[in-house]
Amino acid sequence: MSTTYPSYSDAAAQLPADARWSASFGNPGEGGYCEYHRDQAGRRYIISNGKWCDLGTEWTVQEA
């Protein structure tokens, strides 16, 4: 289960301090955009604004 946030910056603020960007897919501002981040322990986090067909108005952060 993931929590939703109203903006990308709110979602990104939930990442651990040592998490670093590793990949992104899609176009920022469009539905289906997601970023992958990893922390030093190797845990992966995904910031996403929904499926490609959605408007992408809510952001989520998940540990994967």
Contact map, one row per residue, 1 for C-alpha under 8 A:
1110000000000000000000000000000000000000000000000000000000000100
1111000000000000000000000000000000000000000000000000000000011100
1111100000000000000000000000000000000000000000000000000000011000
0111110000100000000000000000000000000000000000000000000001111000
0011111101100000000000000000000000000000000000000000000001110000
0001111101100000000000000000000000000000000000000000000011100000
0000111111100000000000000000000000000000000000000000000011100000
0000111111110000000000000000000000000000000000100000000000100000
0000001111111000000000000000000000000000000000000000000000000000
0000111111111100000000000000000000000000000000000000000000000000
0001111111111110000000000000000000000000000000100000000000111000
0000000111111110000000000000000000000000000000100000000000001000
0000000011111110000000000000000000000000000000000000000000000000
0000000001111111000000000000000000000000000000000000000000001000
0000000000111111101000000000000000000000000010000000000000001000
0000000000000111111000000000000000000010000000000000000000000000
0000000000000011111000000000000000000000000000000000000000000000
0000000000000001111100000000000000000011000000000000000000000000
0000000000000011111110000000000000001111000000000000000000000000
0000000000000000011111000000000000001110000000000000000000000000
0000000000000000001111100000000000111100000000000000000000000000
0000000000000000000111110000000000111100000000000000000000000000
0000000000000000000011111000000000111000000000000000000000000000
0000000000000000000001111100000011110000000000000000000000000000
0000000000000000000000111110000111100000000000000000000000000000
0000000000000000000000011111010111000000000000000000000000000000
0000000000000000000000001111111110000000000000000000000000000000
0000000000000000000000000111110010000000000000000000000000000000
0000000000000000000000000011111010000000000000000000000100000000
0000000000000000000000000111111110000000000000000001001100000000
0000000000000000000000000010111110000000000000001111111110000000
0000000000000000000000001110011111000000000000011111110100000000
0000000000000000000000011111111111100000000000011111000100000000
0000000000000000000000011100000111110000000001111000000000000000
0000000000000000000011111000000011111000000001110000000000000000
0000000000000000000011110000000001111100000111100000000000000000
0000000000000000001111100000000000111110000111000000000000000000
0000000000000000001111000000000000011111111110000000000000000000
0000000000000001011100000000000000001111111100000000000000000000
0000000000000000011000000000000000000111111000000000000000000000
0000000000000000000000000000000000000111111000000000000000000000
0000000000000000000000000000000000000111111100000000000000000000
0000000000000000000000000000000000000111111110000000000000000011
0000000000000000000000000000000000011110011111000000000000000011
0000000000000010000000000000000000011100001111100000000000001111
0000000000000000000000000000000001111000000111110000000000011111
0000000100110000000000000000000001110000000011111000000000111100
0000000000000000000000000000000111100000000001111100000000111000
0000000000000000000000000000001111000000000000111110000111110000
0000000000000000000000000000001110000000000000011111011101110000
0000000000000000000000000000001110000000000000001111110100000000
0000000000000000000000000000011110000000000000000111111000000000
0000000000000000000000000000001100000000000000000011111000000000
0000000000000000000000000000001100000000000000000111111100000000
0000000000000000000000000000011000000000000000000101111110000000
0000000000000000000000000000111110000000000000001110011111100000
0000011000000000000000000000001000000000000000001000001111100000
0001111000000000000000000000000000000000000000001100000111110000
0001111100100000000000000000000000000000000000111100000111111000
0111100000100000000000000000000000000000000001111100000001111100
0111000000110110000000000000000000000000000011110000000000111110
1100000000000000000000000000000000000000000011100000000000011111
0000000000000000000000000000000000000000001111000000000000001111
0000000000000000000000000000000000000000001111000000000000000111
